[in-house]
Amino acid sequence: MPGIADHLLLGLPPAAAKVVCVFLHGRNQSPEEMNAAVIRRLSDLPVCFVLPRAGEANWYSARAIDALTSATREELGQSLADLERLIAAFRSAAGDVPLLLAGFSQGACLSLEHAFSGRAAPDAVVAFTGCRVGLSGCERAADLTAGLPVYLSGGSDDPWIPVAAFAEAAMELGRCGAALRADLFHDRAHEVSEPEIAMLDGILMDLSAGQRPRMEAAR
């Protein structure tokens, strides 16, 4: 069943960190793979990294670009409810420090859905290769906190998140008032590239210094 099975804790303990980063893995992936692909490539910053593990390795069974069914809504709702509880627990444990919600692929999609859901907002969102879950004609939440800093990336030839879905997500984020930067990378594989790592690094650096993310890293 989708939802959070457990989580991997890396970096500083929450009470000692200046930022909490919740990072969600992609479909059929794991927290350990995200550690190798992303976390280990970041600078040494005062961050508590929380890497949740999805039940059955998926946050929901359908593809993000499939029409929403009752089964997908149920699975997505379970994962979002578990994520909401995890974020609340680490906000309480860490005290008054910023929290960044991030993810790759299906984890990026879940991060965006959390942001649109009206649940307690993180201080910023990073969605590497993400889009909305479902089609534009499906009934979907659009209760985004105005001014929320969001970084959205995609690849021109990505087999999981087509350019049209990436563009639709960017349009919805803009329409709902996000402080958005969106980068579409040409010929990038389904992976997190060096410019995306640099962007995450800069966002975490700004948050750890008590600053609003500038999202100024070069492409």
C-alpha positions in Angstrom: 0.0 0.0 0.0 1.4 3.5 -0.8 2.2 5.8 2.0 5.4 6.2 4.1 6.8 2.9 5.4 9.8 4.4 7.2 12.4 7.0 6.6 16.2 7.5 6.4 17.7 10.3 8.5 21.0 11.9 7.3 23.1 14.9 8.2 22.5 16.7 11.4 19.9 15.7 14.0 16.8 17.9 13.7 17.5 19.8 16.9 21.0 20.8 15.7 20.1 21.7 12.1 19.4 25.1 10.5 17.2 23.5 7.8 15.1 20.4 7.5 15.0 18.9 4.0 12.4 16.2 3.3 13.4 14.5 0.0 11.1 12.1 -1.7 12.3 9.3 -4.0 10.9 8.4 -7.4 9.0 5.4 -8.6 10.6 2.0 -7.8 13.5 3.8 -6.0 14.6 4.2 -2.4 16.0 6.7 0.1 19.4 5.1 -0.3 19.3 5.7 -4.1 18.4 9.4 -3.5 21.3 9.7 -1.0 23.7 8.4 -3.7 22.2 10.4 -6.5 21.5 13.7 -4.7 22.4 14.1 -1.0 26.0 13.0 -1.2 26.6 15.5 -4.1 25.6 18.5 -1.9 27.9 20.8 0.1 28.5 20.2 3.8 25.6 22.3 5.2 23.8 22.3 8.5 20.8 20.3 7.2 18.8 17.5 8.6 17.8 15.3 5.6 14.7 13.2 6.0 14.3 10.6 3.2 10.9 8.8 3.4 10.5 5.3 2.0 7.3 4.6 0.1 5.3 1.4 0.7 5.9 -1.0 -2.2 8.4 1.6 -3.5 5.7 3.8 -5.0 3.7 6.8 -3.8 0.8 5.8 -6.1 0.5 3.1 -8.7 -0.6 5.1 -11.8 1.6 7.3 -14.0 1.4 11.0 -13.1 0.1 11.7 -16.6 -2.8 9.2 -16.4 -6.3 10.4 -15.6 -7.1 10.4 -11.9 -9.2 7.4 -10.8 -10.7 6.7 -7.4 -7.9 4.2 -6.7 -5.2 6.8 -7.6 -6.9 9.4 -5.5 -7.0 7.0 -2.5 -3.4 6.1 -2.9 -2.3 9.7 -3.4 -4.4 10.8 -0.4 -2.7 8.2 1.8 0.8 9.3 0.8 -0.1 13.0 1.3 -1.6 12.3 4.7 1.6 10.4 5.8 3.8 13.2 4.4 1.8 15.8 6.3 2.3 13.9 9.5 6.0 13.5 8.8 6.5 17.2 8.1 4.6 18.2 11.3 6.8 15.8 13.3 10.1 17.2 12.0 8.9 20.8 12.3 8.2 20.1 15.9 11.5 18.3 16.5 13.6 21.0 14.7 11.9 24.0 16.2 11.8 27.3 14.3 13.9 26.5 11.3 12.9 26.4 7.6 11.7 23.2 6.0 12.3 22.4 2.3 10.2 19.8 0.6 11.9 18.2 -2.4 11.7 15.2 -4.6 12.7 13.5 -7.9 10.3 12.2 -10.5 7.3 10.6 -8.7 8.6 12.2 -5.5 8.6 15.6 -7.2 5.0 15.1 -8.3 4.0 14.2 -4.7 5.9 17.3 -3.5 3.9 19.5 -5.9 0.6 17.9 -4.9 1.4 18.6 -1.3 2.0 22.2 -2.2 -1.3 22.5 -4.1 -3.3 20.6 -1.4 -3.7 23.4 1.1 -1.8 21.5 3.7 0.7 23.4 5.9 3.2 24.7 3.4 6.9 24.1 3.5 9.2 27.1 3.2 10.2 26.1 -0.4 9.6 23.3 -2.8 12.1 21.7 -5.2 10.6 19.4 -7.9 13.2 17.7 -10.0 11.5 16.3 -13.1 7.9 16.8 -11.8 4.4 17.6 -12.9 0.8 17.6 -11.5 -0.7 14.2 -11.0 -3.6 13.6 -13.4 -4.8 15.4 -16.5 -5.9 19.0 -16.8 -9.5 18.0 -17.1 -9.4 16.2 -13.7 -10.6 17.8 -10.6 -7.5 18.8 -8.7 -6.6 20.9 -5.7 -5.2 24.4 -6.4 -4.7 25.8 -3.0 -1.1 26.9 -3.2 0.4 29.4 -0.7 1.0 32.6 -2.7 4.6 33.5 -2.9 5.9 30.0 -2.2 9.4 29.6 -3.7 9.3 26.6 -6.1 12.0 25.2 -8.4 10.7 23.0 -11.2 12.9 21.1 -13.6 12.3 18.8 -16.6 14.0 17.2 -19.5 13.1 17.6 -23.2 13.2 13.9 -23.9 12.2 12.5 -20.5 10.1 9.3 -20.9 8.1 9.8 -17.7 7.3 13.5 -17.6 6.6 14.9 -21.0 7.3 18.5 -21.8 3.6 19.3 -22.0 3.1 18.0 -18.4 6.1 20.0 -17.2 4.7 23.1 -18.9 1.3 22.6 -17.5 2.7 22.4 -14.0 4.7 25.6 -14.5 1.5 27.3 -15.8 -0.5 26.2 -12.7 2.2 27.2 -10.3 2.4 30.7 -11.9 -1.4 31.0 -12.0 -1.5 30.2 -8.2 1.2 32.8 -7.4 4.3 30.7 -6.8 7.7 32.4 -6.8 8.7 30.1 -9.6 11.9 29.2 -11.5 11.5 26.5 -14.1 14.3 24.9 -16.1 13.9 22.5 -19.0 17.1 20.7 -19.9 17.8 19.5 -23.5 18.7 15.9 -23.9 19.0 15.3 -20.2 18.4 11.7 -19.1 15.9 10.7 -16.4 18.3 11.8 -13.6 19.3 14.7 -11.4 22.0 16.7 -13.3 24.8 18.9 -12.0 22.9 22.2 -12.5 20.0 20.8 -10.5 22.3 19.8 -7.7 23.8 23.3 -7.7 20.3 24.8 -7.5 19.4 22.6 -4.5 22.7 23.5 -2.9 22.0 27.2 -3.3 18.5 27.0 -1.9 19.7 25.0 1.1 22.5 27.6 1.6 20.1 30.5 1.5 17.6 28.8 3.9 20.3 27.9 6.4 21.4 31.5 6.4 17.8 32.6 7.2 17.3 34.0 3.7 14.6 33.5 1.1 15.8 31.2 -1.7 17.1 33.3 -4.6 17.3 30.3 -7.0 20.2 32.0 -8.9 22.3 29.0 -9.8 23.4 28.8 -13.4 21.8 26.3 -15.8 
